[in-house]
Amino acid sequence: MIKFFLHGILCVFCVKTAAGGEIKVVYPYEGLVIPSVSSTFLFGSIVPSTAPFYINGSSITVHQNGGFIAYLPVSEGNFAFNCELKEDAASVFYIRNISVKPSATRQVSTATIAIEVILPSGDAEFMPGDWINVYAAGTPGKNAVFSIDDAVKNMKMSEIPGGSGRYYGTYQVGPLDLFSGSPVKAKFRTSAFSRTAMGVSKGKVSAMKKWNIVETSTETVILRSGPGMGYTMFLPEGVKLVSDGKAAGMRRIRLNNSESAWVDESKVRTMPSDTFAPVNETGTIRVKNEGKYTSVSISGSEKIPYAIEESGRVLSLFLYYSKLHTNWIVYDSSDVFVDRVSFRQVGSEVSRIDVALRDTEKLWGYDVYYSTKSLVLELKHAPAIAAKWPAPLGGLKVVVDPGHSPKNDPPYDGAVGPLGSFEYEVNLKIAQKLAEKLLEAGATVYMTRYGEENVALVERPKIARAAGGDIFISIHNNAIADGENPFAAGRGFSVYHYHQHSFELAKAVHASYLKNINLADEGLRYGDYLVARMTYMPSILVENAYMILPEQEEMLNNPDFQAKLADTITGGILDFFRIGPKPEPKKKKTGKKGNKVTR
């Protein structure tokens, strides 16, 4: 499970009677605060499983093993689930308390005059031409205005919708604005003798006069298309970037005249004010056969941001803050992987390098890193495997990743089931059976964890890379977010990929699930997960079933079903390599009396 809902101490409280009746509530745990929702789920187990069971007066269906999951209405604020198990002689009662967050819409009392500035919520920086958006919540039906020091005075705000008490305003920063570290203040326009109110923003705003130069400060830095939006780049430490704005704890990065991206402010350091903006000139491009991969190195003077695009047998590298000054491309006569390299300037500050593979070759994966004076692109070759029984996967290195770890301290990692089964334990059992099946088929198998050790998520792709893996399979089991209805749709298996070079593997494994696993098909999916984003080999993440559903938790704890899942994944890998089924043993010919025929 990649969606975590087990944040905090796992409180599996139970109550019993002398007759043996028992209620266990696994989730939500005592005191949990959940988002603003109208209904949410609760699960756990009861003994005996056949006794009538009620939560807040609603009759609850219980699985034959005693596990249950219920989806019930809740209300904002402190909320209690009142559980009752009715036995012949007595009843068992248990109360589980949670808190439901209030809705995002601010409710401001109409009894007094009040206004609160909600946006900007954090410090922000703007260049001339940028718009500052202001949002305030206050007493409905008023005329609101906002100001920023002496530079911006009494800008009108609109109440949308009318009578809602939600006020919005905007201001476009001008070239002469001088405010720096100033709060936004909002108030109501009133007559000279009327009461008014003023709200002050938590965040302070500044008008920038020039760009800031920042540098990535950690090993892997993610650039996004906007605050809280999707990923666009993955950069190493030491890459210089031009920042022309800041909002919501993120810096806006100017890539060129038409493109920008956003980076977490904690992942970059601000360079001295006299630091020059990064400018790179491309030099000689060299192609070299390195055995199991081909390297393409592009000499240059600076560490600059880059983006990569896969399209069939062409890998395109976009270099920002870059000017083409390449006079030579040097090919390796021993290399049969790369067909040609071409380049062109696609913008005033963007260079494009296209690496086309030969028609007979397939891009298996890639890696990008900076050496001393060059940006290096490693192109991984397809592994040479036996492709024949009895060991068709001979020569293949498979990295099996049992998702999550057995953390001893909160927040706990992964999902849990109604009977208290932990996902990390089930994942490991399935992964161990998968490793056995792959070994039987001739593969070399590495695992990101072999038992109870804790392995950080970010370390798992590193383990796979260090092992020289050829494919990566991450094993998970699913859950849902607070407030989601567990009965609203079919719940079953799904297979995720991220990169184009992982799609065919994901497709083959998903097809194997369709043939062999009798659960709802939730589809072949693109998934923005860290382990699936690994570029160096085809990488997929499998969600086998749902830990939180009693019947599926029971299946996942069954060794036979675990083995079936392992067989299914192995079958998908064999199909990916176009390896046919294992031949049936030839029957020995016998004579009329059952004696072996000899020649």
C-alpha positions as a Python dict, from the first residue, in 0.01 Angstrom:
ca = {
    (1, 'M'): (0, 0, 0),
    (2, 'I'): (142, 340, -95),
    (3, 'K'): (-139, 549, 57),
    (4, 'F'): (-62, 561, 427),
    (5, 'F'): (-347, 585, 671),
    (6, 'L'): (-169, 435, 970),
    (7, 'H'): (-7, 757, 1095),
    (8, 'G'): (26, 734, 1470),
    (9, 'I'): (14, 475, 1745),
    (10, 'L'): (-178, 165, 1646),
    (11, 'C'): (-431, 126, 1925),
    (12, 'V'): (-592, -218, 1895),
    (13, 'F'): (-807, -202, 2208),
    (14, 'C'): (-1046, -480, 2287),
    (15, 'V'): (-1312, -550, 2546),
    (16, 'K'): (-1424, -894, 2662),
    (17, 'T'): (-1693, -1055, 2870),
    (18, 'A'): (-1667, -1357, 3095),
    (19, 'A'): (-1854, -1554, 2829),
    (20, 'G'): (-1577, -1482, 2581),
    (21, 'G'): (-1741, -1212, 2370),
    (22, 'E'): (-1486, -967, 2230),
    (23, 'I'): (-1469, -648, 2023),
    (24, 'K'): (-1140, -531, 1868),
    (25, 'V'): (-1122, -202, 1677),
    (26, 'V'): (-807, -179, 1466),
    (27, 'Y'): (-878, 142, 1273),
    (28, 'P'): (-936, 430, 1321),
    (29, 'Y'): (-725, 439, 1633),
    (30, 'E'): (-831, 627, 1946),
    (31, 'G'): (-814, 1005, 1906),
    (32, 'L'): (-736, 1000, 1533),
    (33, 'V'): (-805, 1327, 1351),
    (34, 'I'): (-944, 1269, 1001),
    (35, 'P'): (-1023, 1516, 719),
    (36, 'S'): (-1363, 1679, 681),
    (37, 'V'): (-1581, 1395, 546),
    (38, 'S'): (-1948, 1301, 585),
    (39, 'S'): (-1877, 927, 630),
    (40, 'T'): (-1575, 709, 696),
    (41, 'F'): (-1481, 346, 752),
    (42, 'L'): (-1402, 153, 1068),
    (43, 'F'): (-1266, -202, 1086),
    (44, 'G'): (-1160, -468, 1332),
    (45, 'S'): (-1291, -805, 1454),
    (46, 'I'): (-1539, -963, 1694),
    (47, 'V'): (-1577, -1295, 1876),
    (48, 'P'): (-1799, -1482, 1819),
    (49, 'S'): (-1828, -1399, 1453),
    (50, 'T'): (-2193, -1509, 1444),
    (51, 'A'): (-2318, -1272, 1716),
    (52, 'P'): (-2526, -969, 1613),
    (53, 'F'): (-2298, -665, 1592),
    (54, 'Y'): (-2397, -297, 1577),
    (55, 'I'): (-2212, 34, 1544),
    (56, 'N'): (-2410, 349, 1621),
    (57, 'G'): (-2726, 144, 1583),
    (58, 'S'): (-2641, 9, 1235),
    (59, 'S'): (-2618, -367, 1186),
    (60, 'I'): (-2270, -463, 1062),
    (61, 'T'): (-2191, -755, 831),
    (62, 'V'): (-1915, -974, 975),
    (63, 'H'): (-1690, -1210, 781),
    (64, 'Q'): (-1677, -1576, 890),
    (65, 'N'): (-1338, -1520, 1058),
    (66, 'G'): (-1478, -1235, 1269),
    (67, 'G'): (-1331, -951, 1064),
    (68, 'F'): (-1552, -657, 972),
    (69, 'I'): (-1536, -324, 790),
    (70, 'A'): (-1814, -67, 816),
    (71, 'Y'): (-1879, 263, 639),
    (72, 'L'): (-2075, 502, 858),
    (73, 'P'): (-2179, 869, 879),
    (74, 'V'): (-1973, 1101, 1098),
    (75, 'S'): (-2004, 1465, 1202),
    (76, 'E'): (-1749, 1739, 1252),
    (77, 'G'): (-1570, 1776, 1584),
    (78, 'N'): (-1539, 1502, 1844),
    (79, 'F'): (-1717, 1188, 1727),
    (80, 'A'): (-1774, 846, 1883),
    (81, 'F'): (-1833, 502, 1729),
    (82, 'N'): (-2048, 310, 1977),
    (83, 'C'): (-1993, -63, 1920),
    (84, 'E'): (-2226, -329, 2062),
    (85, 'L'): (-2192, -707, 2037),
    (86, 'K'): (-2504, -892, 2150),
    (87, 'E'): (-2444, -1235, 2303),
    (88, 'D'): (-2702, -1469, 2449),
    (89, 'A'): (-2626, -1381, 2810),
    (90, 'A'): (-2485, -1031, 2784),
    (91, 'S'): (-2377, -755, 2552),
    (92, 'V'): (-2026, -619, 2494),
    (93, 'F'): (-1992, -242, 2454),
    (94, 'Y'): (-1696, -44, 2325),
    (95, 'I'): (-1653, 321, 2223),
    (96, 'R'): (-1390, 446, 1978),
    (97, 'N'): (-1342, 825, 1973),
    (98, 'I'): (-1208, 1027, 1679),
    (99, 'S'): (-1210, 1389, 1564),
    (100, 'V'): (-1333, 1511, 1228),
    (101, 'K'): (-1175, 1832, 1099),
    (102, 'P'): (-1406, 2122, 1020),
    (103, 'S'): (-1469, 2195, 653),
    (104, 'A'): (-1219, 2409, 464),
    (105, 'T'): (-1473, 2691, 432),
    (106, 'R'): (-1411, 2936, 712),
    (107, 'Q'): (-1714, 3007, 929),
    (108, 'V'): (-1697, 3358, 1076),
    (109, 'S'): (-1947, 3469, 1336),
    (110, 'T'): (-2201, 3729, 1225),
    (111, 'A'): (-2253, 3844, 1584),
    (112, 'T'): (-1943, 4067, 1571),
    (113, 'I'): (-1746, 4243, 1301),
    (114, 'A'): (-1451, 4017, 1211),
    (115, 'I'): (-1211, 3954, 923),
    (116, 'E'): (-917, 3714, 883),
    (117, 'V'): (-660, 3715, 600),
    (118, 'I'): (-605, 3354, 492),
    (119, 'L'): (-391, 3406, 181),
    (120, 'P'): (-102, 3470, 155),
    (121, 'S'): (-44, 3209, 427),
    (122, 'G'): (337, 3208, 395),
    (123, 'D'): (614, 3444, 289),
    (124, 'A'): (613, 3516, -85),
    (125, 'E'): (826, 3701, -338),
    (126, 'F'): (704, 3852, -665),
    (127, 'M'): (859, 4000, -977),
    (128, 'P'): (704, 4295, -1164),
    (129, 'G'): (404, 4165, -1359),
    (130, 'D'): (318, 3892, -1106),
    (131, 'W'): (-24, 3890, -940),
    (132, 'I'): (-66, 3881, -563),
    (133, 'N'): (-385, 3694, -470),
    (134, 'V'): (-549, 3784, -139),
    (135, 'Y'): (-824, 3582, 28),
    (136, 'A'): (-997, 3679, 352),
    (137, 'A'): (-1289, 3538, 550),
    (138, 'G'): (-1510, 3775, 746),
    (139, 'T'): (-1850, 3901, 838),
    (140, 'P'): (-2078, 3865, 532),
    (141, 'G'): (-2220, 4157, 338),
    (142, 'K'): (-1938, 4408, 392),
    (143, 'N'): (-1716, 4616, 162),
    (144, 'A'): (-1363, 4479, 207),
    (145, 'V'): (-1032, 4628, 96),
    (146, 'F'): (-667, 4528, 139),
    (147, 'S'): (-337, 4719, 163),
    (148, 'I'): (38, 4647, 156),
    (149, 'D'): (236, 4914, 342),
    (150, 'D'): (219, 5248, 164),
    (151, 'A'): (268, 5089, -179),
    (152, 'V'): (-80, 4937, -216),
    (153, 'K'): (-371, 5120, -57),
    (154, 'N'): (-732, 5007, -13),
    (155, 'M'): (-758, 4770, -311),
    (156, 'K'): (-1118, 4654, -350),
    (157, 'M'): (-1208, 4294, -264),
    (158, 'S'): (-1510, 4106, -402),
    (159, 'E'): (-1738, 3886, -192),
    (160, 'I'): (-1784, 3563, -390),
    (161, 'P'): (-2053, 3439, -373),
    (162, 'G'): (-2246, 3729, -230),
    (163, 'G'): (-2331, 3687, 138),
    (164, 'S'): (-2070, 3411, 189),
    (165, 'G'): (-1818, 3615, 387),
    (166, 'R'): (-1541, 3505, 147),
    (167, 'Y'): (-1353, 3804, 3),
    (168, 'Y'): (-1105, 3794, -287),
    (169, 'G'): (-869, 4057, -426),
    (170, 'T'): (-568, 4080, -659),
    (171, 'Y'): (-284, 4319, -723),
    (172, 'Q'): (-31, 4318, -1008),
    (173, 'V'): (319, 4408, -891),
    (174, 'G'): (460, 4710, -1069),
    (175, 'P'): (823, 4791, -1158),
    (176, 'L'): (842, 5068, -896),
    (177, 'D'): (692, 4877, -601),
    (178, 'L'): (930, 4876, -304),
    (179, 'F'): (755, 4672, -33),
    (180, 'S'): (973, 4407, 133),
    (181, 'G'): (870, 4163, 405),
    (182, 'S'): (534, 4334, 443),
    (183, 'P'): (210, 4176, 566),
    (184, 'V'): (-116, 4209, 376),
    (185, 'K'): (-384, 4389, 577),
    (186, 'A'): (-757, 4362, 506),
    (187, 'K'): (-1041, 4563, 655),
    (188, 'F'): (-1398, 4671, 592),
    (189, 'R'): (-1482, 5017, 456),
    (190, 'T'): (-1707, 5192, 704),
    (191, 'S'): (-1840, 5536, 788),
    (192, 'A'): (-1644, 5749, 1031),
    (193, 'F'): (-1853, 5639, 1328),
    (194, 'S'): (-1894, 5266, 1248),
    (195, 'R'): (-1704, 4977, 1400),
    (196, 'T'): (-1463, 4797, 1171),
    (197, 'A'): (-1218, 4512, 1190),
    (198, 'M'): (-874, 4442, 1046),
    (199, 'G'): (-700, 4117, 960),
    (200, 'V'): (-328, 4073, 900),
    (201, 'S'): (-179, 3793, 689),
    (202, 'K'): (57, 3540, 845),
    (203, 'G'): (272, 3553, 533),
    (204, 'K'): (477, 3856, 432),
    (205, 'V'): (522, 3967, 71),
    (206, 'S'): (818, 4124, -111),
    (207, 'A'): (859, 4286, -452),
    (208, 'M'): (1181, 4159, -611),
    (209, 'K'): (1404, 4377, -823),
    (210, 'K'): (1631, 4100, -954),
    (211, 'W'): (1652, 3725, -975),
    (212, 'N'): (1807, 3510, -704),
    (213, 'I'): (2054, 3236, -791),
    (214, 'V'): (2001, 2919, -589),
    (215, 'E'): (2173, 2580, -593),
    (216, 'T'): (2027, 2235, -525),
    (217, 'S'): (2147, 2122, -182),
    (218, 'T'): (2050, 1754, -155),
    (219, 'E'): (2113, 1438, -353),
    (220, 'T'): (1781, 1422, -538),
    (221, 'V'): (1583, 1742, -587),
    (222, 'I'): (1240, 1738, -749),
    (223, 'L'): (1110, 2024, -961),
    (224, 'R'): (733, 2051, -1003),
    (225, 'S'): (506, 2218, -1254),
    (226, 'G'): (352, 2423, -970),
    (227, 'P'): (321, 2421, -590),
    (228, 'G'): (180, 2081, -501),
    (229, 'M'): (162, 1983, -870),
    (230, 'G'): (326, 1706, -1077),
    (231, 'Y'): (697, 1636, -1119),
    (232, 'T'): (894, 1774, -1414),
    (233, 'M'): (1264, 1720, -1326),
    (234, 'F'): (1487, 1520, -1092),
    (235, 'L'): (1818, 1695, -1031),
    (236, 'P'): (2136, 1606, -838),
    (237, 'E'): (2310, 1827, -585),
    (238, 'G'): (2500, 2135, -703),
    (239, 'V'): (2278, 2241, -996),
    (240, 'K'): (2239, 2619, -1021),
    (241, 'L'): (1890, 2759, -1082),
    (242, 'V'): (1744, 3106, -1140),
    (243, 'S'): (1466, 3190, -892),
    (244, 'D'): (1223, 3468, -975),
    (245, 'G'): (956, 3417, -710),
    (246, 'K'): (848, 3237, -393),
    (247, 'A'): (515, 3115, -253),
    (248, 'A'): (379, 2839, -27),
    (249, 'G'): (726, 2736, 90),
    (250, 'M'): (845, 2684, -268),
    (251, 'R'): (1067, 2884, -503),
    (252, 'R'): (967, 2951, -860),
    (253, 'I'): (1245, 2860, -1102),
    (254, 'R'): (1279, 3048, -1430),
    (255, 'L'): (1392, 2795, -1691),
    (256, 'N'): (1356, 3024, -1993),
    (257, 'N'): (1129, 3298, -2122),
    (258, 'S'): (829, 3062, -2147),
    (259, 'E'): (892, 2783, -1892),
    (260, 'S'): (905, 2777, -1515),
    (261, 'A'): (908, 2514, -1241),
    (262, 'W'): (882, 2506, -861),
    (263, 'V'): (1116, 2360, -601),
    (264, 'D'): (1083, 2310, -226),
    (265, 'E'): (1270, 2597, -63),
    (266, 'S'): (1436, 2356, 183),
    (267, 'K'): (1604, 2171, -107),
    (268, 'V'): (1804, 2469, -235),
    (269, 'R'): (2050, 2718, -89),
    (270, 'T'): (2065, 3084, -190),
    (271, 'M'): (2394, 3182, -350),
    (272, 'P'): (2577, 3510, -277),
    (273, 'S'): (2426, 3815, -447),
    (274, 'D'): (2724, 3849, -685),
    (275, 'T'): (2681, 3495, -824),
    (276, 'F'): (2642, 3492, -1201),
    (277, 'A'): (2337, 3332, -1361),
    (278, 'P'): (2428, 2985, -1496),
    (279, 'V'): (2517, 2969, -1863),
    (280, 'N'): (2646, 2650, -2024),
    (281, 'E'): (2806, 2587, -2363),
    (282, 'T'): (2792, 2231, -2490),
    (283, 'G'): (3119, 2083, -2606),
    (284, 'T'): (3223, 1751, -2755),
    (285, 'I'): (2975, 1462, -2736),
    (286, 'R'): (3129, 1116, -2696),
    (287, 'V'): (2959, 778, -2738),
    (288, 'K'): (3130, 483, -2570),
    (289, 'N'): (3051, 113, -2542),
    (290, 'E'): (3082, 20, -2172),
    (291, 'G'): (2977, -344, -2205),
    (292, 'K'): (2633, -371, -2044),
    (293, 'Y'): (2552, -10, -2125),
    (294, 'T'): (2649, 268, -2366),
    (295, 'S'): (2748, 609, -2230),
    (296, 'V'): (2687, 940, -2404),
    (297, 'S'): (2885, 1222, -2240),
    (298, 'I'): (2828, 1590, -2319),
    (299, 'S'): (3107, 1820, -2205),
    (300, 'G'): (3012, 2154, -2054),
    (301, 'S'): (3115, 2419, -1805),
    (302, 'E'): (2824, 2424, -1558),
    (303, 'K'): (2584, 2192, -1377),
    (304, 'I'): (2255, 2296, -1533),
    (305, 'P'): (1897, 2167, -1509),
    (306, 'Y'): (1787, 1904, -1760),
    (307, 'A'): (1478, 1709, -1858),
    (308, 'I'): (1448, 1376, -2040),
    (309, 'E'): (1183, 1256, -2282),
    (310, 'E'): (1142, 897, -2408),
    (311, 'S'): (987, 833, -2748),
    (312, 'G'): (1029, 487, -2894),
    (313, 'R'): (1398, 431, -2964),
    (314, 'V'): (1485, 800, -2920),
    (315, 'L'): (1587, 955, -2589),
    (316, 'S'): (1581, 1336, -2590),
    (317, 'L'): (1779, 1540, -2341),
    (318, 'F'): (1677, 1906, -2289),
    (319, 'L'): (1950, 2127, -2140),
    (320, 'Y'): (1838, 2458, -1986),
    (321, 'Y'): (2051, 2773, -1954),
    (322, 'S'): (2239, 2619, -2245),
    (323, 'K'): (2389, 2727, -2579),
    (324, 'L'): (2506, 2479, -2840),
    (325, 'H'): (2877, 2496, -2910),
    (326, 'T'): (2936, 2134, -3010),
    (327, 'N'): (3184, 2090, -3294),
    (328, 'W'): (3243, 1714, -3265),
    (329, 'I'): (3050, 1396, -3198),
    (330, 'V'): (3283, 1101, -3141),
    (331, 'Y'): (3132, 754, -3193),
    (332, 'D'): (3273, 424, -3066),
    (333, 'S'): (3320, 177, -3352),
    (334, 'S'): (3264, -114, -3110),
    (335, 'D'): (2922, 16, -3006),
    (336, 'V'): (2621, -137, -3181),
    (337, 'F'): (2358, 24, -2956),
    (338, 'V'): (2346, 392, -3054),
    (339, 'D'): (2266, 469, -3417),
    (340, 'R'): (2325, 846, -3414),
    (341, 'V'): (2328, 1159, -3199),
    (342, 'S'): (2182, 1487, -3321),
    (343, 'F'): (2134, 1827, -3161),
    (344, 'R'): (1966, 2163, -3213),
    (345, 'Q'): (1890, 2484, -3030),
    (346, 'V'): (1516, 2481, -2950),
    (347, 'G'): (1503, 2812, -2762),
    (348, 'S'): (1727, 3099, -2672),
    (349, 'E'): (1837, 2911, -2359),
    (350, 'V'): (1746, 2547, -2433),
    (351, 'S'): (1955, 2289, -2621),
    (352, 'R'): (1818, 1954, -2732),
    (353, 'I'): (2028, 1639, -2770),
    (354, 'D'): (1857, 1341, -2942),
    (355, 'V'): (2008, 994, -2900),
    (356, 'A'): (1857, 744, -3147),
    (357, 'L'): (1910, 370, -3099),
    (358, 'R'): (1955, 120, -3379),
    (359, 'D'): (1640, -44, -3511),
    (360, 'T'): (1741, -376, -3357),
    (361, 'E'): (1790, -233, -3008),
    (362, 'K'): (1552, -148, -2726),
    (363, 'L'): (1603, 108, -2451),
    (364, 'W'): (1605, -96, -2131),
    (365, 'G'): (1667, 194, -1895),
    (366, 'Y'): (1894, 491, -1840),
    (367, 'D'): (2077, 696, -1581),
    (368, 'V'): (2194, 1058, -1586),
    (369, 'Y'): (2465, 1213, -1371),
    (370, 'Y'): (2738, 1476, -1374),
    (371, 'S'): (3102, 1379, -1388),
    (372, 'T'): (3378, 1639, -1342),
    (373, 'K'): (3320, 1830, -1666),
    (374, 'S'): (3042, 1639, -1841),
    (375, 'L'): (2680, 1538, -1820),
    (376, 'V'): (2672, 1161, -1870),
    (377, 'L'): (2376, 966, -2006),
    (378, 'E'): (2399, 589, -1949),
    (379, 'L'): (2184, 375, -2178),
    (380, 'K'): (2127, 27, -2038),
    (381, 'H'): (2131, -267, -2280),
    (382, 'A'): (1870, -542, -2265),
    (383, 'P'): (1993, -841, -2061),
    (384, 'A'): (2099, -1158, -2242),
    (385, 'I'): (1891, -1440, -2095),
    (386, 'A'): (1874, -1811, -2166),
    (387, 'A'): (1508, -1801, -2283),
    (388, 'K'): (1491, -2182, -2278),
    (389, 'W'): (1359, -2428, -2026),
    (390, 'P'): (1445, -2558, -1771),
    (391, 'A'): (1604, -2222, -1672),
    (392, 'P'): (1461, -1963, -1915),
    (393, 'L'): (1546, -1666, -1692),
    (394, 'G'): (1911, -1760, -1663),
    (395, 'G'): (2120, -1441, -1692),
    (396, 'L'): (1841, -1216, -1559),
    (397, 'K'): (1886, -1020, -1235),
    (398, 'V'): (1554, -948, -1064),
    (399, 'V'): (1522, -713, -766),
    (400, 'V'): (1219, -799, -552),
    (401, 'D'): (1102, -526, -315),
    (402, 'P'): (878, -629, -21),
    (403, 'G'): (707, -295, 33),
    (404, 'H'): (728, -111, 368),
    (405, 'S'): (926, -192, 683),
    (406, 'P'): (846, -308, 1038),
    (407, 'K'): (902, 25, 1211),
    (408, 'N'): (892, 2, 1589),
    (409, 'D'): (787, 363, 1641),
    (410, 'P'): (503, 569, 1493),
    (411, 'P'): (417, 657, 1228),
    (412, 'Y'): (384, 292, 1132),
    (413, 'D'): (454, 194, 775),
    (414, 'G'): (190, 45, 545),
    (415, 'A'): (-159, -94, 589),
    (416, 'V'): (-316, -321, 850),
    (417, 'G'): (-612, -557, 824),
    (418, 'P'): (-920, -613, 1044),
    (419, 'L'): (-751, -907, 1219),
    (420, 'G'): (-435, -700, 1275),
    (421, 'S'): (-228, -837, 985),
    (422, 'F'): (48, -593, 889),
    (423, 'E'): (112, -524, 524),
    (424, 'Y'): (491, -537, 558),
    (425, 'E'): (464, -898, 685),
    (426, 'V'): (232, -1011, 406),
    (427, 'N'): (444, -833, 143),
    (428, 'L'): (753, -1018, 266),
    (429, 'K'): (583, -1360, 251),
    (430, 'I'): (467, -1299, -107),
    (431, 'A'): (811, -1164, -204),
    (432, 'Q'): (985, -1470, -57),
    (433, 'K'): (762, -1702, -258),
    (434, 'L'): (821, -1491, -570),
    (435, 'A'): (1197, -1514, -516),
    (436, 'E'): (1167, -1896, -496),
    (437, 'K'): (972, -1911, -823),
    (438, 'L'): (1219, -1685, -1002),
    (439, 'L'): (1516, -1886, -876),
    (440, 'E'): (1349, -2203, -1006),
    (441, 'A'): (1324, -2033, -1347),
    (442, 'G'): (1698, -1957, -1343),
    (443, 'A'): (1698, -1588, -1242),
    (444, 'T'): (1938, -1430, -995),
    (445, 'V'): (1728, -1263, -725),
    (446, 'Y'): (1809, -973, -493),
    (447, 'M'): (1570, -840, -230),
    (448, 'T'): (1557, -490, -82),
    (449, 'R'): (1491, -651, 257),
    (450, 'Y'): (1511, -1014, 360),
    (451, 'G'): (1333, -997, 695),
    (452, 'E'): (1259, -754, 977),
    (453, 'E'): (1517, -491, 885),
    (454, 'N'): (1401, -133, 826),
    (455, 'V'): (1486, -7, 476),
    (456, 'A'): (1402, 353, 388),
    (457, 'L'): (1196, 404, 74),
    (458, 'V'): (1465, 619, -91),
    (459, 'E'): (1723, 342, -38),
    (460, 'R'): (1535, 78, -237),
    (461, 'P'): (1615, 211, -587),
    (462, 'K'): (1977, 253, -475),
    (463, 'I'): (1989, -114, -370),
    (464, 'A'): (1849, -216, -707),
    (465, 'R'): (2099, 2, -894),
    (466, 'A'): (2394, -127, -691),
    (467, 'A'): (2287, -486, -757),
    (468, 'G'): (2288, -423, -1132),
    (469, 'G'): (1926, -531, -1150),
    (470, 'D'): (1755, -587, -1483),
    (471, 'I'): (1396, -554, -1360),
    (472, 'F'): (1241, -432, -1033),
    (473, 'I'): (917, -564, -880),
    (474, 'S'): (770, -389, -575),
    (475, 'I'): (514, -594, -380),
    (476, 'H'): (229, -415, -201),
    (477, 'N'): (-125, -459, -73),
    (478, 'N'): (-379, -186, -71),
    (479, 'A'): (-594, 38, 151),
    (480, 'I'): (-802, 349, 95),
    (481, 'A'): (-804, 706, 227),
    (482, 'D'): (-1014, 820, 522),
    (483, 'G'): (-1368, 894, 411),
    (484, 'E'): (-1358, 676, 100),
    (485, 'N'): (-1635, 418, 67),
    (486, 'P'): (-1484, 65, 66),
    (487, 'F'): (-1798, -71, -100),
    (488, 'A'): (-1834, 192, -373),
    (489, 'A'): (-1640, -3, -638),
    (490, 'G'): (-1479, -339, -703),
    (491, 'R'): (-1160, -375, -501),
    (492, 'G'): (-880, -597, -620),
    (493, 'F'): (-545, -585, -798),
    (494, 'S'): (-366, -313, -995),
    (495, 'V'): (-24, -282, -1161),
    (496, 'Y'): (165, 50, -1184),
    (497, 'H'): (444, 182, -1402),
    (498, 'Y'): (595, 529, -1447),
    (499, 'H'): (840, 532, -1739),
    (500, 'Q'): (776, 430, -2095),
    (501, 'H'): (1044, 160, -2079),
    (502, 'S'): (850, -4, -1790),
    (503, 'F'): (515, -16, -1968),
    (504, 'E'): (553, -350, -2146),
    (505, 'L'): (657, -527, -1825),
    (506, 'A'): (361, -377, -1638),
    (507, 'K'): (129, -475, -1924),
    (508, 'A'): (249, -837, -1923),
    (509, 'V'): (220, -877, -1545),
    (510, 'H'): (-125, -716, -1543),
    (511, 'A'): (-241, -955, -1816),
    (512, 'S'): (-118, -1246, -1602),
    (513, 'Y'): (-327, -1120, -1309),
    (514, 'L'): (-631, -1102, -1535),
    (515, 'K'): (-585, -1469, -1624),
    (516, 'N'): (-506, -1605, -1280),
    (517, 'I'): (-639, -1390, -994),
    (518, 'N'): (-1013, -1396, -927),
    (519, 'L'): (-1042, -1044, -785),
    (520, 'A'): (-1168, -717, -931),
    (521, 'D'): (-938, -569, -1195),
    (522, 'E'): (-850, -212, -1100),
    (523, 'G'): (-640, -173, -1408),
    (524, 'L'): (-299, -122, -1558),
    (525, 'R'): (-199, 221, -1428),
    (526, 'Y'): (52, 502, -1449),
    (527, 'G'): (164, 570, -1091),
    (528, 'D'): (384, 850, -962),
    (529, 'Y'): (557, 637, -698),
    (530, 'L'): (921, 670, -598),
    (531, 'V'): (1019, 310, -671),
    (532, 'A'): (835, 317, -1005),
    (533, 'R'): (1019, 635, -1106),
    (534, 'M'): (1351, 450, -1109),
    (535, 'T'): (1496, 499, -1455),
    (536, 'Y'): (1776, 241, -1471),
    (537, 'M'): (1559, -66, -1532),
    (538, 'P'): (1194, -154, -1600),
    (539, 'S'): (1023, -104, -1266),
    (540, 'I'): (667, -184, -1161),
    (541, 'L'): (462, -177, -842),
    (542, 'V'): (193, -439, -781),
    (543, 'E'): (-106, -398, -550),
    (544, 'N'): (-228, -757, -500),
    (545, 'A'): (-541, -705, -291),
    (546, 'Y'): (-688, -498, -7),
    (547, 'M'): (-560, -553, 346),
    (548, 'I'): (-860, -371, 495),
    (549, 'L'): (-1126, -601, 346),
    (550, 'P'): (-1179, -904, 574),
    (551, 'E'): (-1217, -1161, 296),
    (552, 'Q'): (-909, -1033, 109),
    (553, 'E'): (-701, -1013, 427),
    (554, 'E'): (-789, -1378, 485),
    (555, 'M'): (-678, -1466, 130),
    (556, 'L'): (-351, -1276, 168),
    (557, 'N'): (-266, -1474, 483),
    (558, 'N'): (-322, -1803, 301),
    (559, 'P'): (12, -1958, 186),
    (560, 'D'): (-159, -2111, -119),
    (561, 'F'): (-285, -1769, -234),
    (562, 'Q'): (57, -1616, -168),
    (563, 'A'): (210, -1886, -391),
    (564, 'K'): (-52, -1819, -659),
    (565, 'L'): (40, -1450, -660),
    (566, 'A'): (409, -1545, -693),
    (567, 'D'): (326, -1778, -984),
    (568, 'T'): (121, -1503, -1148),
    (569, 'I'): (400, -1243, -1133),
    (570, 'T'): (655, -1499, -1256),
    (571, 'G'): (421, -1590, -1542),
    (572, 'G'): (394, -1222, -1636),
    (573, 'I'): (774, -1189, -1644),
    (574, 'L'): (802, -1498, -1866),
    (575, 'D'): (537, -1353, -2098),
    (576, 'F'): (727, -1022, -2106),
    (577, 'F'): (1030, -1211, -2241),
    (578, 'R'): (804, -1410, -2477),
    (579, 'I'): (896, -1739, -2312),
    (580, 'G'): (639, -2013, -2362),
    (581, 'P'): (501, -2238, -2090),
    (582, 'K'): (718, -2504, -1934),
    (583, 'P'): (709, -2816, -2152),
    (584, 'E'): (526, -3117, -2013),
    (585, 'P'): (754, -3414, -1934),
    (586, 'K'): (756, -3665, -2217),
    (587, 'K'): (567, -3984, -2134),
    (588, 'K'): (769, -4300, -2151),
    (589, 'K'): (652, -4548, -2412),
    (590, 'T'): (553, -4887, -2276),
    (591, 'G'): (482, -5230, -2428),
    (592, 'K'): (154, -5416, -2399),
    (593, 'K'): (247, -5549, -2053),
    (594, 'G'): (369, -5215, -1931),
    (595, 'N'): (734, -5290, -1990),
    (596, 'K'): (958, -5013, -2120),
    (597, 'V'): (1013, -5029, -2493),
    (598, 'T'): (1380, -5070, -2576),
    (599, 'R'): (1567, -5066, -2901),
}
